[in-house]
Amino acid sequence: MVIGFSLFPFLNTVVLAFTDAKVLGGSHFTGADNFVRMVDDPAFWTAVGNSALYVVGVVPPLVILPLLLAMLVERKLPGITFFRTAFFTPVIASIVVVGLIWTWLLDTRGLVNDVLAALGVLKTPIPFLTDRWLLLVSAMLVTVWKGLGYYMVIYLAALGTVPKDLHEAAQVDGAGWWRRLLSVTLPALRPTMVLVAVLATVAAFRVFSEVYLLAGQAGGPGGADTTLVMLIQQVGTGLSGELGYSSALSLVLFVLTLGLLLATNRLNRREDL
């Protein structure tokens, strides 16, 4: 099963990356031509830049906000189960449904612009879905909103392993909530925070659905919001799809993702030492 559904497709992608394979057939070995083409391909650099911006914009909120939510819902308060469920609901919601909801909210004639106009805040609608940067920020917002509950659950599990006696000892010494957070909770959760950062980074760099649903197949105005995974999909599909070039792009994505993981692991080990 592993060989059939994971190893073979990966090896096949590596082989295709060095060919000029097309969807309709025909394949010749071209060496590193596909990778040379990337260097001169402005669409590739736009996609890499957008993916990197996505990581910068999404990872910090997905490391910090779920932790705050987990600390909030960990408390035993009346009705707290309802809020745990509410925060986790976006995680299990279909991404297509989520995309449609946010498109309806952020459209120039959507709920957000209508409410702001009714309050007299706006004279002209905000182009959330037609402006390059606002569209990218809107997609980031959707990613953060949908991922909060998932990472909250990870933090909840980790919070349960923090020794209670450390908190009690800190309280006896007169430490307040903020001091206990900095001196007890965060050091105990550092491995979990690194894990969350790694998972969020990989997911953000491979983002597709959120941008695709908000921006459309073109990737926003003039393709300015295309991410690396979207570019792979655009190049490799359709009757004129270039399987060789899309495989080379996929291989670059794999190397970049692996590099991020190795760099994070090395930094984590250095801090441990």
Summary of the structure (lengths in Angstrom):
residues: 273
radius of gyration: 22.5
end to end distance: 39.3
largest distance: 74.6
contacts: 825
relative contact order: 0.15
helix: 74%
strand: 1%
